[in-house]
C-alpha cells in the first residue's frame, strides 16, 4: 500500500447497535475499493474484521478492527482508515479506543430495526467528541423496511441536523436505486454499488422537494452573501453546494442520511464519495497534550513536516499473530527501522517494520505520516496510552477515556497449579482490554475479575480456555462485612498456665465500648492505678487487642469502632510475661465483645444511575427492593436523569443485567464505596450461620 500524506487521510469509525450491519458494510467497502475480490459473511466467519475465534463463534464483533482502504477521490487518491467497532455494550472500551483516534463516524442503522439503543449511544459519543458523522441506513433490500418512517424517527430524535442526501427508488416493492438529493438525479443500481442514471420517480417528487429545500436553506446559512442569493431566487452551483455542505457536516450542523444494502454492496460507493467529499482529514484538527519539559499545555496541528510524536491507542496481544501496538501519528513521520522514545516510560525502543493492519493481515509500509494509523510489532515496554516522541521534545498526549468496569465476579482456577498460568494470561488480556481488571481481594481471600458486563466475562473465560489453555470458574463474590459492638461492658481476662518450672500468669480487667469511629479498628487506653499491671506489659495487652480485631468473634470479619480500656489487673513477679498478658487480653476481648451486643456492619455504596426520564420510576422502585435509599434526582441536561442512592454493596451483584433489562440497555450506573452501616437482622443471622466454622477454626 502507498504512503499517504495528512491531507489524503480519512479516519472513520463505524458505529451502531450490535447486529446493525457495521462489519458487513466494512466488507462491502473493501470489495468496492478492490481490497478484496469477494465479500465474506459474518455468518460464514470469513470477514476481514471478525477474525478472532470468539467473534467467529459468536457471530458479532468483540474488538475494534482496523481496515485501511485506498479510494480514488475527486481530487486524487485517499486512504480511509476504517475502524469497525463492536456494537454490544460490554465491549464499549473498544469503541472508546477507536473514537479517540477517529476524525469522523458512520453510524449504521438497520432500516427494519430502526433506532436502537446502540444508535443513541453512537450519537452520544459523536456529540461528546464533536465528531462529524453521517447515517448509513442499511437493509433497504428488505421489503418491510420503511425509509420514510425511519427518517421521521431520526428527525424526531436528533432534530433538524438530520438531512436526507438520498431517497429510495423502489419498483415492484423492490429496492432498485436512489435519488441523489444534492445532485437532483436518479440512480439505478447495476452491479453491486455501480449505478446508472435514471428518471426520478413521480412518487419521490414531493419528499424530494422538501429534502432539497432543507439542504438549500442550510447552504444559504453559510454566509450573508449566500443568504441574499437564496432569498433573491438565485440557484447555487453544484460546487458551491458541495463546499457549503462540507463545512456544515464538519461543524456538525448537518448529519447526512444515506441508504443502501450492505449485504448487496448497494449504496456503498456513495458512502465512499461522502467520506472523501464531506469528512475532514486530520489536518483540520489539533492534537493536545502536555510538554513534559515545561509542564505546559501543548497543542499542534497534524503536520508531517515537524518532529515526531504519536500515541498508542490500542494493543493487540494474540498468540497467533503476535503483539502489535496500534498508534496514530500526531506530528512528523514515523519510519521503519528507527529508534523511538517512550515519554511515559522514559525509555527508548527500537522498532523494526511498520505495518498497516487489515484485520489479521499485516501490510508492511516504509513510513507513516501525521494523521495516519499504523502498527508496530513486539515493543517491550510500550503500552496502550503511551506517547512516542523525541527525547529532545517530550510530549505526553492524553490517554483514551475508557469506561470503568463495575461488574465483577469471583474466579478460581479449575486445575491446581494453574494459578501462575491464569495470572499471566489475565495480564495479557487486561493489557489488551482496559475495561478488564483482575484484582486480588486479600481481605476476603478471593480473586476478582471486573468487566463492563456478564457477556464480556463469558468471553474472557472462553479466551482463557481457547487461547491460553487454562480454565477458570466464576462465582458470586464474598462481600467485606465488619463487626462492632453496641454497648459498654466490663470483663476480666485471666490466663494461668503451670507446666513445671516457671508458669504463665496474666490478669487484666478491661472495658469495651463503641468508639464512634467506624474508620478505625480500635482505640486502646489504660487507666491502671497503683501498678496493678506494670507499664511494661501495656504493649502486650494492646498487641492482644490488635490481633483480635483482625478477625472478630462473631463471624470472623474485621472489627471496627471499638474502644478498649485497661482498668485493672494483677501480675506474678516470676510467672508473668508479655505472652501471658497478651493471652489475657485476648480472652478478655473475646468474652467482652460477645457480651457487648455484637453486630455486623455491611458495606454501603454511593450509587449514581443515569436513565431517560421515562425509566426513573422503574429504577427507583427496583432500588427500593434492593434495600437502597434514593437520595435525590438531578437532570444531566442531556434529556436524562441522574438518580443518586445509597445501597448495600451486596445488592449491586447482578445490577448491570437488571438495569439493562429495565431500560432497554440505555441505563448506565457508577458507584464507589461510601461507608459501613448496620446490617438488617436477617442478613446478620445468615452471615453468622454461614461463617460459624470460620470462627471455630480460627482462620478465615
Buried (B, 14 or more C-beta within 10 A) or exposed (E): EEBBBBBBBBBBBBBBBBBBBBBBBBBBBBBBBEBBEEBBEBEEBBBBBBBBBBBBBBBBBBBBBBBBBBBEBEEEEBBBBBBBBBBBBBBBBBBBBBBBBBBBBBBBBBBBBBBBBBBBBBBEBBEEBEBBBBBBBBBBBBEEBBBEEBBEBBBEEBEEBBBBBBBBBBEEEEBBBBBBBBEEEBBBBEEBBEBEEBEBBEEBEEBBEEBBEBBBEBBBBBEEEBBEBBEEEEEBEEEBBBBBBBBBBBEBBBBBBBBBBBBBBBBBBBBBBBBBBBBBBBBBBEBEBBBBEEEEEBEBBBBBEBBBBBBBBBBBBBEEBEBBBBBBBBBBBBBBEEEBBBBBBEEEBEBEBBBBBBBBEBEEBEBBBBBBBBBBBBBEEBBBBBBBBBEEBBBBBEBBEBBEBBBBBBBBBEEEEBEEBBBEBBEBBBBBBBBBBBEEBEEBEBBBBBBBBBBBBBBBBBBBBEBBEBBBEBEEBBBBBBBBBEEBBBBBBBBBEEEEEEBBBBBBBBBBBBBEEBEEBBBBEBEBEEEBBEEEBBBBBBBBBBEBBEBBBBBBBBBBBBBBBBBBBBBBEEBBBBBBBBBBBBBBBBBBBBBBEBBBBBBBBBBBBBBBEEBBEBBBEBBEEBBBEBEEBEEEEEEBBBBBBBBBBBBBBEBBEBBBEBBEBBBBBBBEEBEBBEBEEEBBEBBBEEBEEBBEEEEB
